[in-house]
Amino acid sequence: MTSPLPRPESLKAIVFDLDGTLYRDDRLGEEVSQSAIRYVAALRQVGMAEAEAMLQRARAKSGDGGTLSRAVVALGGNLPEMHRRFALDIHPEELLKKDERVPKLLKLLATRFQLYLYTNNNRDLSGRIMAQLGVTGLFRDIFTIEDYWLPKPDPKLITDILTKIDAKPAEALFVGDRYEVDLSVPKSIGCPVFETKTVEELLTLEQLAH
C-alpha cells in the first residue's frame, strides 16, 4: 500500500510518527493497553476482563484503523484524562533501549530535510520516549494529541500541519507503522508516504539523503 519513495529533490519535510515507528517495544505497548483498560474499568465500573473486552469491541467497530484513543472516547472516556493516566502509568525509562542507528539516521536526514514528529501520544510521555531513544532536539516541531485533542486519522489536522510547516502535500513525506492510522489520510491529499514495521525498514530512508 505504501508508495515508492519520492525523489529527494521533490521533498522539503519528513513527518514521523513516534510509537511503533522510531522504535518497537511490545512491553511499552502493553503498559499503554493496561492503563487504558484500568481507565475504562473505572469509568464503566466493570472488571478488568470486561473492560478489555469492551475496548476490543469498540476498536473492532472503528473504521479508522481501530485506534485506542477513539475506542476510549466511544466508551465515554475523554482523552485528557486518559493521557493524564498514561503519563503516570507508563515508564519508557525502564523499558526502552537506545538504538544508535535511529538518531544517526535522523541527523543524516536533517542535513537535507526539515524533520517533524506527529504522534497520538501526549507531550510528557513523548518527551520521555524521545529522551530514551536519543532523538530529543532533532525535530523542528512536535505535534501531539495535546495540540488538538483529536486523534489520528483526521484530514483537518494533516492540512493544518502542512500549513504550519509551510509545505505543499507533495513536499512532505509521512512515515508511520500503521497505514490506516498514520498514512492513509496524508496519501489521500497528495502526500508521499512510507510504511515501516521495523527499524531495519526505517533505516532504508537513508537513501533519501544521498
Secondary structure as UniProt FT lines:
FT   HELIX           8..10
FT   STRAND          13..16
FT   TURN            20..22
FT   HELIX           26..44
FT   HELIX           48..61
FT   HELIX           68..74
FT   TURN            75..76
FT   HELIX           79..89
FT   HELIX           92..95
FT   HELIX           101..109
FT   TURN            110..112
FT   STRAND          114..118
FT   HELIX           123..133
FT   TURN            136..137
FT   STRAND          141..143
FT   HELIX           145..148
FT   HELIX           155..164
FT   TURN            165..166
FT   HELIX           169..171
FT   STRAND          172..176
FT   HELIX           179..183
FT   HELIX           184..188
FT   TURN            189..190
FT   STRAND          193..195
FT   HELIX           199..203
FT   HELIX           204..209
//
